[in-house]
């Protein structure tokens, strides 16, 4: 394992296992609970399980006790595109790798099933359901080393793939930069979705002037462009238009989302998004 992978791994492990990161991030986490009894509250019990009606009736704190909670099926999808291989502070691909590691450790820590998918316009790599922590190392190494160039995301194909392999209601984290025509409606209606948008501030507003050759990392086509403030502003307007359309889609289909930049504290920003 190289130095970069070791640093991400150690940082993510510390962040996840020394905090309550990732606890109770889903609205359907409590489905299927098997109620057992009401008993007296004891020091250290989860205050969220206090039965307030029984407490008022008996004039002492009462607690709902359940049998073991239903495990969640957590799916983490790395949406692979050539534009992920960019960054002015660090590569977006490195940020994606750290997000995958944080989310994977969190799933394993909370005893949930974890499935991970790398997808472009086809299934690039699929990690079947597991609770084995060793899978996190494999996911991290693959995400750092994966060649994203000349690839682009086909969201229709992605949704078709999810519907073909994920049969139970799931909590799905989608990690990518979300450019282009994004439609997640066919998986959003029966699953809970988080869209983690990874961006670099420079790509949203390129503050450079002069003649430059721009190469499209999705297909390696190139073009000569004379950059100035007006061109940068027009480009930024296109990004804003893309993102406004994206947010409308997310709101319509109740998809939670958040943007994480390459110069952000990744753990802190992800924590804020999950807390909603």
C-alpha positions as a Markdown table, in Angstrom:
| # | Residue | x | y | z |
|---|---|---|---|---|
| 1 | Unk | 0.0 | 0.0 | 0.0 |
| 2 | Unk | 1.5 | 3.4 | -1.0 |
| 3 | Unk | 2.0 | 6.4 | 1.2 |
| 4 | Unk | -1.1 | 8.2 | 0.0 |
| 5 | Unk | -3.3 | 5.2 | 0.7 |
| 6 | Unk | -1.9 | 4.7 | 4.1 |
| 7 | Unk | -2.5 | 8.3 | 5.0 |
| 8 | Unk | -6.1 | 8.2 | 3.9 |
| 9 | Unk | -6.7 | 4.9 | 5.6 |
| 10 | Unk | -5.3 | 6.0 | 9.0 |
| 11 | Unk | -7.1 | 9.4 | 8.9 |
| 12 | Unk | -10.4 | 7.7 | 8.0 |
| 13 | Unk | -10.1 | 5.0 | 10.6 |
| 14 | Unk | -9.5 | 7.6 | 13.3 |
| 15 | Unk | -12.4 | 9.8 | 12.1 |
| 16 | Unk | -14.9 | 7.0 | 12.0 |
| 17 | Unk | -14.0 | 4.8 | 15.0 |
| 18 | Unk | -13.3 | 7.6 | 17.5 |
| 19 | Unk | -16.6 | 9.4 | 16.8 |
| 20 | Unk | -20.3 | 8.6 | 16.1 |
| 21 | Unk | -19.8 | 9.4 | 12.4 |
| 22 | Unk | -22.4 | 7.8 | 10.2 |
| 23 | Unk | -24.8 | 6.9 | 13.0 |
| 24 | Unk | -28.5 | 7.3 | 12.2 |
| 25 | Unk | -28.0 | 8.8 | 8.7 |
| 26 | Unk | -31.1 | 7.2 | 7.2 |
| 27 | Unk | -34.8 | 8.0 | 7.6 |
| 28 | Unk | -35.6 | 4.3 | 7.4 |
| 29 | Unk | -33.0 | 2.9 | 9.8 |
| 30 | Unk | -35.7 | 2.2 | 12.4 |
| 31 | Unk | -38.0 | 0.1 | 10.1 |
| 32 | Unk | -38.6 | -3.4 | 11.1 |
| 33 | Unk | -37.7 | -3.0 | 14.8 |
| 34 | Unk | -39.1 | -5.8 | 17.0 |
| 35 | Unk | -40.5 | -4.3 | 20.2 |
| 36 | Unk | -39.9 | -6.3 | 23.3 |
| 37 | Unk | -40.7 | -4.4 | 26.5 |
| 38 | Unk | -40.8 | -1.1 | 28.4 |
| 39 | Unk | -38.4 | -0.8 | 31.3 |
| 40 | Unk | -36.9 | 1.8 | 33.7 |
| 41 | Unk | -34.4 | 4.1 | 32.2 |
| 42 | Unk | -30.8 | 3.4 | 33.3 |
| 43 | Unk | -27.7 | 5.6 | 33.1 |
| 44 | Unk | -26.2 | 5.4 | 29.7 |
| 45 | Unk | -29.3 | 4.4 | 27.8 |
| 46 | Unk | -30.2 | 6.0 | 24.5 |
| 47 | Unk | -32.5 | 8.9 | 25.4 |
| 48 | Unk | -34.1 | 8.7 | 21.9 |
| 49 | Unk | -35.8 | 5.5 | 23.0 |
| 50 | Unk | -37.5 | 7.0 | 26.0 |
| 51 | Unk | -41.3 | 6.3 | 26.0 |
| 52 | Unk | -42.7 | 9.7 | 27.0 |
| 53 | Unk | -46.3 | 8.5 | 27.3 |
| 54 | Unk | -45.3 | 5.7 | 29.7 |
| 55 | Unk | -42.9 | 8.2 | 31.5 |
| 56 | Unk | -45.8 | 10.7 | 32.1 |
| 57 | Unk | -48.1 | 8.0 | 33.3 |
| 58 | Unk | -45.7 | 6.5 | 35.8 |
| 59 | Unk | -43.8 | 9.7 | 36.8 |
| 60 | Unk | -40.5 | 8.0 | 36.1 |
| 61 | Unk | -38.4 | 7.6 | 33.0 |
| 62 | Unk | -39.4 | 4.6 | 30.9 |
| 63 | Unk | -37.6 | 3.2 | 27.9 |
| 64 | Unk | -38.7 | 1.2 | 24.9 |
| 65 | Unk | -36.6 | -2.0 | 24.4 |
| 66 | Unk | -36.3 | -3.6 | 21.0 |
| 67 | Unk | -34.7 | -6.7 | 19.7 |
| 68 | Unk | -31.7 | -6.2 | 17.4 |
| 69 | Unk | -32.3 | -3.6 | 14.8 |
| 70 | Unk | -32.6 | -4.5 | 11.1 |
| 71 | Unk | -29.3 | -4.2 | 9.3 |
| 72 | Unk | -29.1 | -1.8 | 6.4 |
| 73 | Unk | -28.0 | -2.5 | 2.9 |
| 74 | Unk | -25.5 | 0.2 | 2.0 |
| 75 | Unk | -24.4 | 0.8 | -1.5 |
| 76 | Unk | -21.5 | 3.1 | -2.4 |
| 77 | Unk | -21.2 | 4.1 | -6.1 |
| 78 | Unk | -18.1 | 5.7 | -7.5 |
| 79 | Unk | -19.4 | 7.5 | -10.7 |
| 80 | Unk | -16.4 | 7.2 | -12.9 |
| 81 | Unk | -15.6 | 10.0 | -15.4 |
| 82 | Unk | -12.5 | 11.5 | -16.9 |
| 83 | Unk | -13.2 | 14.8 | -15.2 |
| 84 | Unk | -12.5 | 13.1 | -11.8 |
| 85 | Unk | -8.8 | 13.1 | -12.8 |
| 86 | Unk | -8.4 | 16.8 | -12.1 |
| 87 | Unk | -7.6 | 19.1 | -9.2 |
| 88 | Unk | -5.8 | 22.3 | -8.4 |
| 89 | Unk | -5.3 | 21.5 | -4.7 |
| 90 | Unk | -5.6 | 17.7 | -4.8 |
| 91 | Unk | -7.1 | 15.4 | -7.4 |
| 92 | Unk | -10.8 | 14.9 | -7.2 |
| 93 | Unk | -10.1 | 11.2 | -7.5 |
| 94 | Unk | -8.2 | 11.4 | -4.1 |
| 95 | Unk | -11.2 | 13.1 | -2.5 |
| 96 | Unk | -13.5 | 10.4 | -3.9 |
| 97 | Unk | -11.2 | 7.7 | -2.5 |
| 98 | Unk | -11.3 | 9.3 | 0.9 |
| 99 | Unk | -15.1 | 9.6 | 0.8 |
| 100 | Unk | -15.4 | 5.9 | -0.2 |
| 101 | Unk | -13.1 | 4.9 | 2.7 |
| 102 | Unk | -15.0 | 7.0 | 5.3 |
| 103 | Unk | -18.3 | 5.6 | 4.2 |
| 104 | Unk | -17.1 | 2.0 | 4.0 |
| 105 | Unk | -15.6 | 2.1 | 7.5 |
| 106 | Unk | -18.8 | 3.6 | 8.8 |
| 107 | Unk | -20.9 | 0.9 | 7.2 |
| 108 | Unk | -18.7 | -1.9 | 8.6 |
| 109 | Unk | -18.6 | -0.2 | 12.0 |
| 110 | Unk | -22.4 | -0.2 | 12.3 |
| 111 | Unk | -22.7 | -3.8 | 11.2 |
| 112 | Unk | -24.4 | -3.1 | 7.9 |
| 113 | Unk | -24.0 | -4.9 | 4.6 |
| 114 | Unk | -21.7 | -3.0 | 2.2 |
| 115 | Unk | -21.7 | -3.2 | -1.6 |
| 116 | Unk | -19.5 | -1.0 | -3.7 |
| 117 | Unk | -19.7 | -0.2 | -7.4 |
| 118 | Unk | -17.4 | 1.6 | -9.8 |
| 119 | Unk | -19.6 | 2.6 | -12.8 |
| 120 | Unk | -19.0 | 4.7 | -15.9 |
| 121 | Unk | -21.2 | 3.8 | -18.9 |
| 122 | Unk | -20.9 | 0.2 | -17.7 |
| 123 | Unk | -20.1 | -1.7 | -14.6 |
| 124 | Unk | -16.3 | -1.2 | -14.1 |
| 125 | Unk | -15.9 | -3.0 | -10.8 |
| 126 | Unk | -18.4 | -4.6 | -8.3 |
| 127 | Unk | -17.7 | -5.5 | -4.7 |
| 128 | Unk | -20.4 | -7.9 | -3.5 |
| 129 | Unk | -22.2 | -7.6 | -0.1 |
| 130 | Unk | -19.9 | -8.0 | 2.9 |
| 131 | Unk | -19.3 | -7.0 | 6.5 |
| 132 | Unk | -15.6 | -7.7 | 6.3 |
| 133 | Unk | -13.4 | -4.7 | 7.1 |
| 134 | Unk | -10.7 | -6.0 | 4.9 |
| 135 | Unk | -12.7 | -4.9 | 1.9 |
| 136 | Unk | -12.1 | -1.3 | 2.7 |
| 137 | Unk | -8.4 | -1.6 | 1.9 |
| 138 | Unk | -9.2 | -3.1 | -1.5 |
| 139 | Unk | -11.8 | -0.4 | -2.3 |
| 140 | Unk | -9.3 | 2.3 | -1.4 |
| 141 | Unk | -6.5 | 0.9 | -3.5 |
| 142 | Unk | -8.7 | 0.4 | -6.4 |
| 143 | Unk | -10.3 | 3.9 | -6.2 |
| 144 | Unk | -6.9 | 5.6 | -6.1 |
| 145 | Unk | -5.4 | 3.6 | -8.9 |
| 146 | Unk | -8.4 | 3.4 | -11.2 |
| 147 | Unk | -7.8 | 4.9 | -14.7 |
| 148 | Unk | -10.8 | 7.3 | -15.1 |
| 149 | Unk | -9.6 | 9.0 | -18.3 |
| 150 | Unk | -11.7 | 8.6 | -21.5 |
| 151 | Unk | -14.7 | 7.5 | -19.4 |
| 152 | Unk | -18.1 | 9.2 | -18.8 |
| 153 | Unk | -21.1 | 8.3 | -16.7 |
| 154 | Unk | -24.3 | 7.1 | -18.3 |
| 155 | Unk | -26.9 | 7.5 | -15.6 |
| 156 | Unk | -29.6 | 5.5 | -17.5 |
| 157 | Unk | -27.2 | 2.5 | -17.7 |
| 158 | Unk | -26.2 | 3.1 | -14.0 |
| 159 | Unk | -29.8 | 3.0 | -12.8 |
| 160 | Unk | -30.6 | -0.1 | -14.9 |
| 161 | Unk | -27.6 | -1.8 | -13.3 |
| 162 | Unk | -28.6 | -0.8 | -9.8 |
| 163 | Unk | -32.1 | -2.1 | -10.3 |
| 164 | Unk | -30.8 | -5.4 | -11.7 |
| 165 | Unk | -28.4 | -6.2 | -8.9 |
| 166 | Unk | -29.8 | -4.4 | -5.8 |
| 167 | Unk | -33.1 | -6.1 | -4.9 |
| 168 | Unk | -33.7 | -4.8 | -1.4 |
| 169 | Unk | -34.4 | -1.2 | -0.3 |
| 170 | Unk | -31.0 | 0.4 | 0.2 |
| 171 | Unk | -29.1 | 3.5 | 1.3 |
| 172 | Unk | -27.1 | 4.5 | -1.7 |
| 173 | Unk | -24.2 | 7.0 | -1.7 |
| 174 | Unk | -23.3 | 8.3 | -5.1 |
| 175 | Unk | -19.9 | 9.9 | -5.4 |
| 176 | Unk | -18.8 | 11.8 | -8.5 |
| 177 | Unk | -18.7 | 15.3 | -10.0 |
| 178 | Unk | -22.2 | 15.1 | -11.5 |
| 179 | Unk | -21.8 | 16.9 | -14.9 |
| 180 | Unk | -24.1 | 16.3 | -17.8 |
| 181 | Unk | -27.7 | 14.8 | -17.9 |
| 182 | Unk | -28.3 | 13.3 | -14.5 |
| 183 | Unk | -31.5 | 11.3 | -14.0 |
| 184 | Unk | -31.7 | 9.1 | -10.9 |
| 185 | Unk | -35.5 | 8.9 | -10.8 |
| 186 | Unk | -35.8 | 5.1 | -11.4 |
| 187 | Unk | -33.8 | 4.3 | -8.3 |
| 188 | Unk | -34.8 | 7.2 | -6.1 |
| 189 | Unk | -38.4 | 6.1 | -5.6 |
| 190 | Unk | -37.5 | 2.9 | -3.7 |
| 191 | Unk | -34.1 | 3.7 | -2.1 |
| 192 | Unk | -32.7 | 6.5 | 0.0 |
| 193 | Unk | -30.0 | 8.4 | -2.0 |
| 194 | Unk | -27.1 | 10.7 | -1.0 |
| 195 | Unk | -25.4 | 12.5 | -3.9 |
| 196 | Unk | -21.9 | 13.7 | -2.9 |
| 197 | Unk | -20.7 | 16.2 | -5.5 |
| 198 | Unk | -16.9 | 16.4 | -5.7 |
| 199 | Unk | -15.6 | 19.6 | -7.3 |
| 200 | Unk | -12.5 | 21.8 | -7.6 |
| 201 | Unk | -13.1 | 25.5 | -7.2 |
| 202 | Unk | -10.8 | 26.3 | -10.1 |
| 203 | Unk | -12.9 | 24.1 | -12.5 |
| 204 | Unk | -16.0 | 26.1 | -11.5 |
| 205 | Unk | -14.4 | 29.4 | -12.1 |
| 206 | Unk | -11.1 | 29.3 | -14.0 |
| 207 | Unk | -9.3 | 32.5 | -13.1 |
| 208 | Unk | -6.6 | 32.4 | -15.8 |
| 209 | Unk | -6.0 | 34.6 | -18.8 |
| 210 | Unk | -4.2 | 33.8 | -22.1 |
| 211 | Unk | -4.1 | 31.2 | -24.8 |
| 212 | Unk | -4.6 | 27.6 | -23.6 |
| 213 | Unk | -5.2 | 24.2 | -25.1 |
| 214 | Unk | -8.0 | 22.5 | -23.2 |
| 215 | Unk | -8.3 | 18.7 | -23.4 |
| 216 | Unk | -11.5 | 16.9 | -22.6 |
| 217 | Unk | -10.6 | 14.1 | -20.2 |
| 218 | Unk | -13.7 | 12.1 | -21.1 |
| 219 | Unk | -12.7 | 11.7 | -24.8 |
| 220 | Unk | -9.3 | 13.4 | -25.2 |
| 221 | Unk | -10.7 | 16.0 | -27.7 |
| 222 | Unk | -8.8 | 19.3 | -27.6 |
| 223 | Unk | -9.5 | 22.9 | -28.5 |
| 224 | Unk | -7.6 | 26.2 | -28.3 |
| 225 | Unk | -9.3 | 28.8 | -26.2 |
| 226 | Unk | -8.3 | 32.4 | -25.4 |
| 227 | Unk | -9.2 | 32.8 | -21.7 |
| 228 | Unk | -10.2 | 36.1 | -20.1 |
| 229 | Unk | -12.6 | 37.2 | -17.4 |
| 230 | Unk | -15.6 | 37.2 | -19.7 |
| 231 | Unk | -15.0 | 33.7 | -20.9 |
| 232 | Unk | -14.5 | 32.5 | -17.4 |
| 233 | Unk | -17.8 | 34.1 | -16.3 |
| 234 | Unk | -19.7 | 32.5 | -19.2 |
| 235 | Unk | -18.2 | 29.1 | -18.3 |
| 236 | Unk | -19.1 | 29.7 | -14.6 |
| 237 | Unk | -22.7 | 30.5 | -15.7 |
| 238 | Unk | -22.9 | 27.2 | -17.5 |
| 239 | Unk | -21.8 | 25.4 | -14.3 |
| 240 | Unk | -24.4 | 27.2 | -12.3 |
| 241 | Unk | -27.1 | 26.3 | -14.9 |
| 242 | Unk | -26.0 | 22.6 | -14.7 |
| 243 | Unk | -26.0 | 22.7 | -10.9 |
| 244 | Unk | -29.4 | 24.4 | -10.6 |
| 245 | Unk | -30.9 | 21.8 | -12.9 |
| 246 | Unk | -29.2 | 19.1 | -10.7 |
| 247 | Unk | -30.6 | 20.5 | -7.5 |
| 248 | Unk | -34.1 | 20.7 | -9.0 |
| 249 | Unk | -33.9 | 17.0 | -9.8 |
| 250 | Unk | -32.6 | 16.2 | -6.3 |
| 251 | Unk | -35.4 | 18.1 | -4.6 |
| 252 | Unk | -38.1 | 16.6 | -6.9 |
| 253 | Unk | -36.9 | 13.0 | -6.0 |
| 254 | Unk | -36.0 | 13.7 | -2.4 |
| 255 | Unk | -32.3 | 13.0 | -2.9 |
| 256 | Unk | -30.1 | 14.4 | -0.2 |
| 257 | Unk | -26.9 | 16.1 | -1.6 |
| 258 | Unk | -23.9 | 18.2 | -0.8 |
| 259 | Unk | -20.8 | 19.6 | -2.5 |
| 260 | Unk | -17.3 | 18.8 | -1.3 |
| 261 | Unk | -14.3 | 20.7 | -2.8 |
| 262 | Unk | -10.7 | 19.5 | -3.1 |
| 263 | Unk | -9.6 | 22.1 | -0.5 |
| 264 | Unk | -12.3 | 21.1 | 2.1 |
| 265 | Unk | -11.8 | 19.2 | 5.3 |
| 266 | Unk | -13.4 | 16.1 | 3.8 |
| 267 | Unk | -14.4 | 14.5 | 7.1 |
| 268 | Unk | -16.0 | 17.7 | 8.5 |
| 269 | Unk | -17.8 | 18.5 | 5.2 |
| 270 | Unk | -19.2 | 14.9 | 4.9 |
| 271 | Unk | -20.3 | 15.0 | 8.5 |
| 272 | Unk | -22.2 | 18.2 | 7.9 |
| 273 | Unk | -23.9 | 16.7 | 4.8 |
| 274 | Unk | -25.0 | 13.6 | 6.6 |
| 275 | Unk | -26.4 | 15.5 | 9.5 |
| 276 | Unk | -28.5 | 17.4 | 6.9 |
